[in-house]
Amino acid sequence: MFSITYFNHLIKSNFKFLLAFTFVLCAFLIVICNVFTPETISGISDTTKGTIASNILTGNGSLVSFLSNSFYALMAIFFPMVYSIFVANRMIAEKVDTGSMASYLSTPVSRNTITVTSAAYLILSLIVMWCIASIVGIIAANAFQPDALDVDTFLMLNVGVFLYHFAISSICFCSSCIFNTSKNSLLIGGGLPLMFFVISLLMKLSDSLEFLEYFTLNSLFDPSSILNNSGYSQEFMIMATIGIILYVIGIVWFEKKDLPL
C-alpha cells in the first residue's frame, strides 16, 4: 500500500514547489514580524477604522492578533491552497491525462500503492510546510519583537490552518482521483477551494453577507475563536473528518474506476 521508492520520487518531483510555497509563507511572516510592531498595528487600526480595510487589516494591538487578521486571513489560506491544487492534480489526474500513469501501473506498483503514497506525500508536505513556517515565525518574532508573540496561540493558529488545508487538499486529491483529465480535476478540485476563498473575502467586506458562511469551508477555520481560546475544537474535528473521508473516497474511487490506459 505504501512505496518508499515512489514516495522518494514524489519528493524529488515536487520539492521545488514545496520549497517555493514554503518560502513565500516564511517571507510574509518575517516581513510582518519585522514591520508591524504593536504600536504600528494600533496606528493602522486607528487609520482604517470605519473602512472596509478595518475588517481585514486590524487587530487588538498584539502581534498574534494582527497575524490572525492579515496573514491567516489571506496569505496562509491562498498560497498553500494553490500548492494543494497544483500538486494534487499532478499526482493522479495529470498522469492519467498524459498517459504516463500507464507506465507506472505496468510495474509491480499497484493503483492503491500510488494513491496511498501520493496522499501520504501531500499530507506530509503540508505538515512540513507549516512546521517550517511555525519555526521561522517564532524565530522572526523573537529577533524583531522579543516577547511580543503569544507562542501558544501562534502554534494553535498553525494547527488550525493546517487542518483547514488538510481538508482543502482532500478535495483537490479526491477530484484528481475521480477525473481522468486535468481540466475536470482542476475545475472541481481547484474551483471549490477558490470559491470558498472568494466567499470568505466577501464575508469580511460586509456583515450582511454572514449567511455565506454556510457555503464555504473557510468558516471552519476561525482565527478569532483561537485567539479567544473558545469554540474551535469542534471545527478542528470537522475539518479533520472531512479530510479523512475525502482522501479515503479518492483512494477507493481510483482503485475501482476504469482508466483510459
RAKA-V614601 format. One record per residue. N is the residue number from 1. RES is the residue in three letters. SS is DSSP state (2 for helix, 1 for strand, 0 for the rest). PHI is phi in degrees with one decimal (* if undefined). OMEGA is omega in whole degrees, -180 to 180 (none if undefined). Layout:
N:RES:SS:PHI:OMEGA + N:RES:SS:PHI:OMEGA
//
This chain:
1:MET:0:*:-180 + 2:PHE:0:-131.7:-179 + 3:SER:0:-117.1:178 + 4:ILE:2:-64.8:180 + 5:THR:2:-62.0:180 + 6:TYR:2:-69.3:178 + 7:PHE:2:-62.2:177 + 8:ASN:2:-62.8:176 + 9:HIS:2:-62.0:179 + 10:LEU:2:-65.5:178 + 11:ILE:2:-60.6:-178 + 12:LYS:2:-65.2:-175 + 13:SER:2:-77.1:-178 + 14:ASN:2:-117.2:-175 + 15:PHE:2:-59.5:-178 + 16:LYS:2:-62.8:180 + 17:PHE:2:-68.8:178 + 18:LEU:2:-62.6:180 + 19:LEU:2:-62.7:-177 + 20:ALA:2:-63.9:-177 + 21:PHE:2:-71.5:176 + 22:THR:2:-67.1:178 + 23:PHE:2:-61.8:180 + 24:VAL:2:-62.2:179 + 25:LEU:2:-60.0:-179 + 26:CYS:2:-64.3:179 + 27:ALA:2:-62.4:178 + 28:PHE:2:-63.3:179 + 29:LEU:2:-61.9:-180 + 30:ILE:2:-64.7:-180 + 31:VAL:2:-63.1:-179 + 32:ILE:2:-63.2:180 + 33:CYS:2:-65.1:-179 + 34:ASN:2:-78.0:-171 + 35:VAL:2:-92.2:-170 + 36:PHE:0:-94.2:173 + 37:THR:0:-77.5:178 + 38:PRO:2:-53.5:179 + 39:GLU:2:-67.3:180 + 40:THR:2:-65.9:179 + 41:ILE:2:-61.1:178 + 42:SER:2:-62.3:179 + 43:GLY:2:-66.0:178 + 44:ILE:2:-64.6:179 + 45:SER:2:-59.8:179 + 46:ASP:2:-68.7:-178 + 47:THR:2:-68.1:-175 + 48:THR:2:-92.3:-177 + 49:LYS:0:-58.2:179 + 50:GLY:0:86.8:179 + 51:THR:0:-109.7:178 + 52:ILE:2:-60.3:-177 + 53:ALA:2:-62.7:-178 + 54:SER:2:-65.1:179 + 55:ASN:2:-79.7:-175 + 56:ILE:0:-118.2:-168 + 57:LEU:0:-106.9:-179 + 58:THR:0:-119.5:177 + 59:GLY:0:-156.5:-179 + 60:ASN:0:-96.4:179 + 61:GLY:0:103.4:180 + 62:SER:0:-96.7:-179 + 63:LEU:2:-65.9:-177 + 64:VAL:2:-66.7:177 + 65:SER:2:-68.1:178 + 66:PHE:2:-64.7:177 + 67:LEU:2:-59.1:-177 + 68:SER:2:-66.0:-177 + 69:ASN:2:-95.1:179 + 70:SER:0:-122.7:-177 + 71:PHE:0:-60.2:-176 + 72:TYR:0:-80.4:176 + 73:ALA:0:-95.6:-175 + 74:LEU:0:-126.8:-173 + 75:MET:2:-61.3:-177 + 76:ALA:2:-68.0:178 + 77:ILE:2:-89.3:-169 + 78:PHE:2:-72.2:-172 + 79:PHE:2:-66.6:176 + 80:PRO:2:-64.3:177 + 81:MET:2:-63.7:177 + 82:VAL:2:-62.1:177 + 83:TYR:2:-59.0:-179 + 84:SER:2:-63.2:179 + 85:ILE:2:-60.1:-175 + 86:PHE:2:-68.6:-176 + 87:VAL:2:-69.6:180 + 88:ALA:2:-60.0:178 + 89:ASN:2:-66.0:179 + 90:ARG:2:-62.4:-173 + 91:MET:2:-67.4:-174 + 92:ILE:0:-121.7:-172 + 93:ALA:2:-59.6:-179 + 94:GLU:2:-65.0:178 + 95:LYS:2:-66.3:177 + 96:VAL:2:-68.2:-178 + 97:ASP:2:-62.7:-178 + 98:THR:2:-87.8:180 + 99:GLY:0:90.4:-178 + 100:SER:0:-72.0:178 + 101:MET:2:-61.1:-179 + 102:ALA:2:-60.3:-179 + 103:SER:2:-69.8:178 + 104:TYR:2:-69.3:-177 + 105:LEU:2:-76.6:177 + 106:SER:0:-79.0:176 + 107:THR:0:-94.6:178 + 108:PRO:0:-64.1:179 + 109:VAL:0:-71.9:-178 + 110:SER:0:-90.3:176 + 111:ARG:2:-58.2:-178 + 112:ASN:2:-61.1:179 + 113:THR:2:-64.5:180 + 114:ILE:2:-63.7:-177 + 115:THR:2:-71.0:180 + 116:VAL:2:-64.5:179 + 117:THR:2:-66.2:179 + 118:SER:2:-65.2:178 + 119:ALA:2:-62.3:179 + 120:ALA:2:-61.4:179 + 121:TYR:2:-63.5:-177 + 122:LEU:2:-61.0:180 + 123:ILE:2:-65.8:-179 + 124:LEU:2:-65.6:179 + 125:SER:2:-66.1:176 + 126:LEU:2:-69.0:176 + 127:ILE:2:-62.7:178 + 128:VAL:2:-61.0:180 + 129:MET:2:-56.0:-176 + 130:TRP:2:-81.1:173 + 131:CYS:2:-66.5:178 + 132:ILE:2:-64.6:180 + 133:ALA:2:-61.8:179 + 134:SER:2:-63.4:-180 + 135:ILE:2:-63.2:-180 + 136:VAL:2:-62.9:180 + 137:GLY:2:-61.7:180 + 138:ILE:2:-66.0:179 + 139:ILE:2:-63.2:-179 + 140:ALA:2:-63.5:180 + 141:ALA:2:-64.0:179 + 142:ASN:2:-67.0:-179 + 143:ALA:2:-76.6:-173 + 144:PHE:2:-98.1:-178 + 145:GLN:0:-140.5:-179 + 146:PRO:0:-53.8:177 + 147:ASP:0:68.2:-179 + 148:ALA:0:-88.4:-175 + 149:LEU:0:-98.3:172 + 150:ASP:0:-79.1:-172 + 151:VAL:2:-61.6:-178 + 152:ASP:2:-60.5:179 + 153:THR:2:-68.3:178 + 154:PHE:2:-60.2:180 + 155:LEU:2:-66.3:179 + 156:MET:2:-67.8:174 + 157:LEU:2:-61.3:180 + 158:ASN:2:-70.6:174 + 159:VAL:2:-63.5:180 + 160:GLY:2:-63.4:-178 + 161:VAL:2:-71.3:174 + 162:PHE:2:-64.3:179 + 163:LEU:2:-62.1:175 + 164:TYR:2:-60.9:-179 + 165:HIS:2:-73.0:172 + 166:PHE:2:-61.8:178 + 167:ALA:2:-67.4:-180 + 168:ILE:2:-64.1:-180 + 169:SER:2:-64.1:179 + 170:SER:2:-68.2:175 + 171:ILE:2:-64.7:-180 + 172:CYS:2:-63.1:-178 + 173:PHE:2:-68.1:180 + 174:CYS:2:-60.9:178 + 175:SER:2:-62.8:179 + 176:SER:2:-64.9:179 + 177:CYS:2:-76.6:-176 + 178:ILE:2:-77.3:-173 + 179:PHE:0:-95.3:-178 + 180:ASN:0:-95.8:179 + 181:THR:0:-125.9:178 + 182:SER:2:-63.0:-178 + 183:LYS:2:-59.3:-179 + 184:ASN:2:-72.4:178 + 185:SER:2:-61.2:-179 + 186:LEU:2:-72.7:-180 + 187:LEU:2:-61.0:-180 + 188:ILE:2:-90.8:-177 + 189:GLY:2:-65.2:177 + 190:GLY:0:-97.6:-177 + 191:GLY:2:-65.4:-178 + 192:LEU:2:-64.0:178 + 193:PRO:2:-60.2:178 + 194:LEU:2:-66.4:177 + 195:MET:2:-63.5:177 + 196:PHE:2:-58.5:-178 + 197:PHE:2:-64.9:180 + 198:VAL:2:-63.8:179 + 199:ILE:2:-61.2:180 + 200:SER:2:-63.6:177 + 201:LEU:2:-68.6:179 + 202:LEU:2:-61.5:180 + 203:MET:2:-62.8:-179 + 204:LYS:2:-74.6:-176 + 205:LEU:2:-81.3:-178 + 206:SER:0:-154.6:178 + 207:ASP:2:-67.3:-179 + 208:SER:2:-72.4:-178 + 209:LEU:2:-101.9:-178 + 210:GLU:2:-62.8:180 + 211:PHE:2:-62.6:-179 + 212:LEU:2:-70.5:-180 + 213:GLU:2:-60.8:179 + 214:TYR:2:-79.6:-178 + 215:PHE:2:-114.4:-179 + 216:THR:0:-140.7:177 + 217:LEU:2:-72.5:-177 + 218:ASN:2:-63.2:-179 + 219:SER:2:-67.1:179 + 220:LEU:2:-76.4:175 + 221:PHE:0:-103.4:-176 + 222:ASP:0:-115.3:-179 + 223:PRO:2:-56.6:-178 + 224:SER:2:-64.9:177 + 225:SER:2:-66.4:178 + 226:ILE:2:-69.2:178 + 227:LEU:2:-61.7:-179 + 228:ASN:0:-85.7:179 + 229:ASN:0:56.4:-180 + 230:SER:0:-153.3:168 + 231:GLY:0:71.0:-179 + 232:TYR:0:-113.6:-178 + 233:SER:2:-63.8:179 + 234:GLN:2:-64.9:178 + 235:GLU:2:-64.0:177 + 236:PHE:2:-60.0:-179 + 237:MET:2:-65.8:179 + 238:ILE:2:-65.0:179 + 239:MET:2:-62.7:179 + 240:ALA:2:-63.8:-180 + 241:THR:2:-65.3:178 + 242:ILE:2:-58.4:-179 + 243:GLY:2:-60.9:-179 + 244:ILE:2:-61.9:-178 + 245:ILE:2:-62.1:-176 + 246:LEU:2:-71.7:175 + 247:TYR:2:-63.5:179 + 248:VAL:2:-64.5:178 + 249:ILE:2:-59.0:-180 + 250:GLY:2:-61.1:-179 + 251:ILE:2:-64.1:-179 + 252:VAL:2:-66.7:-179 + 253:TRP:2:-61.6:-178 + 254:PHE:2:-65.5:180 + 255:GLU:2:-65.7:-172 + 256:LYS:2:-99.6:-172 + 257:LYS:0:-79.7:176 + 258:ASP:0:-79.9:-180 + 259:LEU:0:-111.3:178 + 260:PRO:0:-81.0:-176 + 261:LEU:0:-98.2:none
//
